[in-house]
Amino acid sequence: MSAELRDLCYLLAAILFIVGLKGLTHPRSAVRGNLIGALAMLVAVVVTLFSRNFDWTLIIVGLVIGAIAGLVLAVKIQMTAMPQLVALFNGLGGGASVLVAGAYLINKSDAITRGDVGIDGLISTALSGLIGAVTFSGSLVAFAKLQEIKFIQNIRFPGMQALNGLLLAACLGGAGLLVTQPEHASLYYWLVVTAALVLGVFLVVGIGGADMPVVIALLNSYSGLAAAATGFVLGNNVLIIAGSLVGASGVILTQIMCVAMNRSLTNVLFGTMQASGPVQSADEVYATVKSTSADEVAMLLSVASRVVIVPGYGLAVAQAQHAVRELSELLTEADTTVEFGIHPVAGRMPGHMNVLLAEAEIPYEALKEMADVNSEIDQVDVAIVVGANDVVNPDARTDPNSPIAGMPIIDVDKARTVIVIKRSLSPGFAGIPNPLFAAENTLMLFGDGKQAVLDIVKAIREG
Amino acid sequence: MLTNTFVLATETAKSDTGAGTAVLLLTVFVLAIFIGFEIITKIPPTLHTPLMSGSNAISGIALVGAIASLETGFPVFGKVLGVLAVALATVNVVGGFLVTHRMLGMFRKKK
């Protein structure tokens, strides 16, 4: 196959990638969009296979092992575990970029020693290794944290940022050596990779669970940029285009998540959440908490004409999505309007709640964005909060000293009645009490999210 | 000037040494990022998880690079890294597109 034909096919693949992504702008066209993306990948891979003489045995071994592993993971995964899986896939993509650039240095070592590879090629190689390695180790740490492997939870120590600074300096220093002494390129390359691997671990290890949506989105962006850097190394446009599309996607999601928490990216990555003034103790705040029963909730719901359900990470933990679907169907049959109010950072990754509710076959038209719910919240008879805490804390709106001051929330406290389903009064990620739980119009239904919702369903059926 | 750059680009692509056309590659990179921004800001929050897993699968395009490092006649150690890269990237590609497909199948309209 001639180089021109190959490059034209790569162009076709790039166009298909763009068209495929465009399909994701609506749930109706999304399945087709994803398939077009897969087709683009197929075109790119097949064209590559026919472009030169390859060691077929090795390629087939790699493809088969990878395809089986990917197949098993994709089919077996529970929807509640999606964040972990995305983190893992991210990491593998980053790892592949590291290996490709590493292999390039070995395969082209003669050309590099002769000085046939320009400074730009060497810089791209170093960047490939740096970004790819940070993505790889950072994603694996994120995976371990999301999987709740215990020993890896929030590790922070004094001087961590200084250490990160040093590691980054080591990476850049190694990259500098690689470029200036290309005859030892491989040696310096693996130095950069090693430092970057450690850097990736320390960057992610200190980040708490509720900030995970930001980290996952950021790592997603890195995995794209790593692929793009590899494209620069190999002078391959399809890698650059596909990689930069992913990079842009990750950057946008990261920004959306940060805005939804009213925090800057630097604050999420390096800062700690701190109150800027005195914060009320939990005992003071919770003096007037009223607890309720499933029967009482059922009665309230039977006279409600408009209900909003606000899910949080607790819904995923309790696997309550199917129970919630049953409740919403029951209410809809009784001519009650049921909507779901979804906060952008509810859950552990962007869109996490939407996927869980979609899995329970709740139609996507019923899933409303924060702004849409808030604009009509005063017409809502009953708001049911399932496993959410900080994203419905009115302190964000009213208390300028609160660590979450200014964070946009779903204003459930403005609904006529609020039912909060929660195991206890324990604080959310921000570690602060939530005055919503003690508000005059709030009733607490203590218990496991799934069981509590099922109890309500039972009470409605019997009532 | 532009034609010169283009000819240079094709020649580099032929010889596969990569570098030398950095500016042209950079142009492609920057323009693609702009396209990405344009499209992705239009994707609704409901589809953000499928977007992440789907774009993740796309970043498995490193597979093309991985295959390219397995030419006959390349050194053994380079090939070892190449096989590993092919395997990792394939997990990313196959798993990513498949799980996205599974997820998107769940998004339904009201009956």
Contacts between the chains, C-beta under 8 A, distances in Angstrom:
chain1	res1	chain2	res2	distance
A	3	B	10	6.6
A	3	B	13	5.2
A	3	B	14	4.5
A	4	B	10	6.9
A	7	B	10	7.4
A	7	B	13	6.0
A	14	B	32	7.8
A	17	B	58	6.0
A	18	B	35	6.1
A	18	B	39	7.0
A	20	B	54	7.9
A	21	B	36	7.6
A	21	B	39	5.2
A	21	B	40	7.0
A	21	B	54	7.7
A	21	B	55	7.4
A	21	B	58	7.8
A	22	B	39	5.4
A	24	B	43	5.3
A	24	B	47	5.6
A	24	B	50	6.7
A	24	B	51	5.5
A	24	B	54	6.4
A	25	B	39	7.1
A	25	B	42	4.7
A	25	B	43	5.2
A	25	B	44	7.2
A	25	B	47	7.8
A	26	B	44	7.5
A	27	B	44	7.8
A	27	B	46	6.6
A	27	B	47	6.4
A	27	B	104	7.6
A	27	B	107	4.3
A	27	B	109	8.0
A	28	B	109	7.8
A	30	B	47	5.9
A	30	B	50	6.3
A	30	B	104	4.8
A	30	B	107	6.8
A	31	B	101	6.8
A	31	B	104	4.7
A	31	B	105	6.6
A	33	B	54	7.8
A	34	B	50	7.2
A	34	B	54	5.4
A	34	B	97	6.4
A	34	B	100	4.9
A	34	B	101	5.6
A	34	B	104	5.9
A	35	B	101	7.3
A	37	B	54	6.1
A	37	B	57	6.8
A	37	B	58	6.0
A	37	B	97	6.7
A	38	B	57	7.4
A	38	B	97	4.3
A	38	B	101	7.9
A	40	B	58	7.9
A	41	B	57	7.2
A	41	B	58	7.3
A	41	B	60	7.1
A	41	B	61	6.8
A	41	B	63	7.6
A	41	B	93	5.7
A	41	B	97	7.2
A	44	B	61	6.5
A	44	B	64	5.3
A	45	B	63	6.0
A	45	B	64	6.4
A	45	B	67	7.0
A	48	B	64	4.9
A	48	B	67	4.9
A	48	B	68	6.4
A	49	B	67	6.4
A	52	B	68	7.6
A	52	B	71	5.5
A	53	B	71	6.4
A	53	B	72	4.8
A	54	B	67	6.7
A	54	B	70	5.1
A	54	B	71	5.8
A	54	B	72	6.5
A	55	B	70	5.0
A	55	B	71	7.3
A	55	B	72	5.4
A	55	B	74	7.8
A	55	B	79	6.3
A	58	B	70	5.3
A	58	B	79	5.9
A	58	B	82	6.9
A	58	B	83	4.9
A	58	B	86	7.6
A	59	B	67	6.1
A	59	B	70	5.5
A	59	B	83	7.9
A	59	B	86	6.2
A	61	B	83	6.2
A	61	B	87	7.9
A	62	B	66	7.3
A	62	B	70	8.0
A	62	B	82	7.7
A	62	B	83	4.6
A	62	B	84	7.5
A	62	B	85	7.6
A	62	B	86	2.9
A	62	B	87	4.4
A	62	B	90	6.5
A	63	B	86	6.2
A	63	B	87	7.8
A	63	B	90	5.4
A	65	B	87	4.7
A	65	B	90	7.5
A	66	B	86	6.6
A	66	B	87	4.3
A	66	B	88	6.8
A	66	B	89	6.8
A	66	B	90	2.5
A	66	B	91	4.6
A	66	B	92	7.9
A	66	B	93	7.6
A	66	B	94	6.6
A	67	B	90	5.4
A	67	B	91	7.9
A	67	B	94	4.7
A	69	B	87	7.6
A	69	B	90	7.9
A	69	B	91	4.7
A	69	B	95	7.3
A	70	B	90	6.3
A	70	B	91	4.3
A	70	B	92	7.1
A	70	B	93	6.9
A	70	B	94	3.3
A	70	B	95	3.2
A	70	B	96	7.4
A	70	B	98	6.8
A	71	B	94	5.9
A	71	B	95	7.1
A	71	B	98	6.6
A	73	B	91	7.2
A	73	B	95	4.8
A	73	B	99	7.5
A	74	B	94	7.2
A	74	B	95	4.5
A	74	B	96	7.8
A	74	B	98	3.8
A	74	B	99	4.0
A	74	B	102	6.6
A	75	B	98	7.1
A	75	B	102	7.6
A	77	B	99	6.4
A	79	B	103	7.3
A	79	B	106	7.8
A	82	B	49	6.0
A	82	B	53	7.2
A	82	B	99	7.7
A	82	B	103	7.3
A	85	B	53	7.5
A	85	B	95	7.6
A	85	B	99	6.4
A	86	B	49	7.6
A	86	B	52	5.3
A	86	B	53	5.3
A	86	B	56	6.0
A	89	B	53	7.1
A	89	B	56	4.9
A	89	B	57	7.5
A	89	B	60	7.9
A	89	B	91	7.2
A	89	B	92	5.2
A	89	B	95	5.8
A	89	B	96	5.3
A	90	B	56	5.9
A	90	B	59	7.6
A	92	B	88	4.5
A	92	B	89	7.3
A	92	B	91	5.2
A	92	B	92	4.8
A	93	B	56	6.6
A	93	B	59	4.4
A	93	B	60	5.6
A	93	B	62	6.1
A	93	B	88	7.6
A	93	B	89	6.8
A	93	B	92	4.6
A	95	B	85	7.9
A	95	B	88	5.0
A	96	B	60	7.3
A	96	B	62	4.2
A	96	B	63	7.1
A	96	B	65	7.8
A	96	B	66	5.8
A	96	B	85	4.6
A	96	B	86	8.0
A	96	B	88	4.2
A	96	B	89	3.9
A	96	B	92	6.7
A	97	B	62	4.9
A	97	B	65	7.5
A	99	B	66	7.0
A	99	B	81	4.6
A	99	B	82	7.3
A	99	B	84	5.3
A	99	B	85	3.7
A	99	B	88	7.0
A	100	B	62	5.8
A	100	B	65	4.1
A	100	B	66	5.3
A	100	B	68	7.8
A	100	B	69	5.9
A	100	B	81	7.8
A	100	B	82	7.7
A	100	B	85	5.0
A	102	B	81	5.1
A	103	B	66	7.9
A	103	B	69	3.8
A	103	B	74	7.8
A	103	B	78	4.5
A	103	B	79	7.6
A	103	B	81	4.0
A	103	B	82	4.8
A	103	B	85	6.6
A	104	B	18	7.8
A	104	B	69	6.3
A	104	B	78	8.0
A	106	B	74	7.8
A	106	B	75	5.6
A	106	B	77	5.5
A	106	B	78	3.8
A	106	B	81	7.0
A	107	B	69	5.9
A	107	B	71	7.5
A	107	B	74	4.5
A	107	B	75	6.4
A	107	B	78	4.3
A	108	B	17	7.1
A	109	B	75	7.7
A	111	B	17	6.1
A	116	B	17	5.9
A	117	B	17	6.0
A	117	B	18	6.8
A	117	B	19	5.4
A	118	B	19	3.7
A	118	B	20	5.5
A	118	B	22	7.4
A	119	B	19	7.6
A	120	B	19	4.8
A	120	B	20	7.4
A	120	B	22	3.7
A	121	B	17	7.2
A	121	B	18	4.7
A	121	B	19	3.0
A	121	B	20	7.7
A	122	B	19	7.7
A	124	B	18	7.5
A	124	B	19	7.6
A	216	B	52	6.9
A	217	B	52	7.1
A	220	B	52	5.5
A	220	B	55	6.5
A	220	B	56	6.2
A	220	B	59	7.8
A	223	B	56	6.8
A	223	B	59	4.4
A	224	B	55	6.9
A	224	B	58	7.6
A	224	B	59	4.8
A	226	B	59	7.6
A	226	B	62	7.4
A	227	B	59	4.9
A	227	B	60	8.0
A	227	B	61	5.4
A	227	B	62	4.8
A	227	B	65	7.8
A	228	B	29	6.1
A	230	B	62	5.6
A	230	B	65	4.8
A	231	B	25	7.3
A	231	B	29	7.9
A	231	B	65	7.4
A	232	B	18	7.3
A	232	B	22	7.3
A	232	B	25	5.5
A	232	B	29	7.6
A	233	B	18	5.5
A	233	B	65	7.6
A	234	B	16	7.1
A	234	B	18	5.4
A	234	B	65	5.4
A	234	B	68	6.0
A	235	B	12	5.4
A	235	B	13	6.0
A	235	B	16	6.8
A	235	B	17	7.4
A	235	B	18	4.0
A	235	B	19	7.1
A	235	B	20	7.9
A	235	B	21	6.4
A	235	B	25	6.6
A	236	B	13	8.0
A	236	B	64	6.6
A	236	B	65	6.7
A	236	B	68	7.6
A	237	B	25	7.3
A	237	B	28	5.4
A	238	B	61	6.5
A	238	B	64	6.4
A	239	B	61	5.4
A	239	B	62	7.0
A	239	B	64	6.0
A	239	B	65	5.9
A	240	B	25	6.0
A	240	B	28	5.3
A	240	B	29	5.0
A	240	B	32	6.6
A	241	B	28	6.4
A	241	B	29	8.0
A	241	B	32	4.4
A	242	B	58	5.1
A	242	B	59	7.1
A	242	B	61	4.0
A	243	B	59	6.4
A	243	B	61	6.5
A	244	B	29	5.3
A	244	B	30	8.0
A	244	B	32	4.0
A	244	B	33	4.6
A	244	B	36	6.0
A	245	B	32	6.1
A	245	B	33	8.0
A	245	B	35	7.0
A	245	B	36	4.3
A	245	B	39	7.8
A	245	B	40	8.0
A	245	B	55	6.9
A	245	B	58	6.4
A	246	B	36	7.7
A	246	B	55	4.5
A	246	B	56	7.3
A	246	B	58	5.4
A	246	B	59	4.4
A	247	B	33	6.6
A	247	B	36	7.0
A	248	B	32	7.8
A	248	B	33	5.0
A	248	B	34	8.0
A	248	B	35	7.9
A	248	B	36	2.8
A	248	B	37	5.0
A	248	B	40	6.0
A	249	B	36	6.1
A	249	B	40	4.7
A	249	B	51	6.3
A	249	B	52	7.7
A	249	B	55	4.5
A	250	B	52	8.0
A	250	B	55	7.3
A	251	B	37	8.0
A	252	B	37	6.6
A	252	B	40	4.9
A	252	B	41	6.0
A	253	B	40	7.9
A	253	B	48	6.3
A	253	B	51	7.4
A	253	B	52	6.8
A	256	B	45	7.7
A	256	B	48	7.9
A	342	B	45	7.1
A	342	B	46	8.0
A	344	B	45	6.1
A	349	B	48	7.9
A	349	B	49	6.0
A	349	B	52	6.5
A	350	B	45	7.2
A	350	B	48	3.7
A	350	B	49	6.4
A	350	B	51	7.7
A	350	B	52	6.4
A	351	B	45	6.0
A	351	B	46	6.5
A	351	B	47	6.5
A	351	B	48	3.1
A	351	B	49	3.7
A	351	B	50	7.3
A	351	B	51	7.3
A	351	B	52	7.4
A	352	B	49	6.0
A	354	B	45	7.0
A	354	B	46	4.5
A	354	B	47	7.5
A	354	B	48	7.3
A	354	B	49	6.6
A	355	B	49	4.6
A	355	B	50	7.4
A	355	B	103	5.7
A	355	B	106	7.2
A	358	B	46	7.9
A	358	B	103	7.5
A	358	B	106	4.2
A	358	B	107	4.8
A	358	B	108	7.3
A	359	B	106	5.1
A	361	B	106	7.3
A	361	B	108	6.3
A	363	B	108	5.7
A	363	B	109	5.7
A	363	B	110	4.0
A	363	B	111	7.3
A	364	B	46	5.5
A	364	B	107	5.1
A	364	B	108	7.1
A	364	B	109	7.2
A	365	B	109	6.9
A	365	B	110	5.4
A	366	B	110	7.3
A	367	B	46	5.6
A	369	B	45	5.9
